[in-house]
C-alpha cells in the first residue's frame, strides 16, 4: 500500500479487502486471492468504479502494482478499463550492474533498482569486486579500498570509489522493499 501511494502519487483510497467481501466503490483495492496459486501471478481489474489488484502473495501484489504503474505511465490519467491476468514465464529475471569496472553512486544504483522493479525483474547481480576495482569497504583490510577502489586514468586523473557498509545495507534494504 505504501508503494502504491508513493509511486503512483494518487490521492485515492488504498485498502486491503478480503475475498468475498464487497469492496467499497472508488479507490484502489488490494485483495488476497487464494484462487491464484502461483505466488507471482496476479490480476488487475480496472472498472469505472475501482481498481482491484488480486494475488495470493506479496510478490504478486508487487507485480500487479508495477503493471498499474506501467499503465499509468503509458496512458497517463486515462487508464483504460481492462482486466489483466498475468505472471512471469521465467523464474530468473534480472540484470547485471558492473560497479567494479565503472563506479556508480548509491543514488544511481537505487534508480537502477527502481527500473528493475518497474520492468518486473527481481534479480540484481551487483558486481562489486575484481581486478578492475574493489568496491566494498572491509574494515579489517583497509588497503583493499585505499588501493583497489581507485585507478589512475590516462590523463592522470584518479577514478573510482567504494561503498561503505552502511551504503550497501541501505541499497539491499531498498532492493528488498521493491521485491
Secondary structure as GFF3:
##gff-version 3
##sequence-region A 1 179
A	DSSP	alpha_helix	2	8	.	.	.	ID=ss1
A	DSSP	beta_strand	14	17	.	.	.	ID=ss2
A	DSSP	beta_strand	28	32	.	.	.	ID=ss3
A	DSSP	beta_strand	42	46	.	.	.	ID=ss4
A	DSSP	beta_strand	51	55	.	.	.	ID=ss5
A	DSSP	alpha_helix	58	75	.	.	.	ID=ss6
A	DSSP	beta_strand	82	86	.	.	.	ID=ss7
A	DSSP	beta_strand	94	98	.	.	.	ID=ss8
A	DSSP	alpha_helix	106	118	.	.	.	ID=ss9
A	DSSP	beta_strand	123	127	.	.	.	ID=ss10
A	DSSP	beta_strand	129	130	.	.	.	ID=ss11
A	DSSP	beta_strand	133	134	.	.	.	ID=ss12
A	DSSP	three_ten_helix	139	141	.	.	.	ID=ss13
A	DSSP	alpha_helix	143	146	.	.	.	ID=ss14
A	DSSP	beta_strand	150	152	.	.	.	ID=ss15
A	DSSP	beta_strand	158	160	.	.	.	ID=ss16
A	DSSP	alpha_helix	165	177	.	.	.	ID=ss17
###
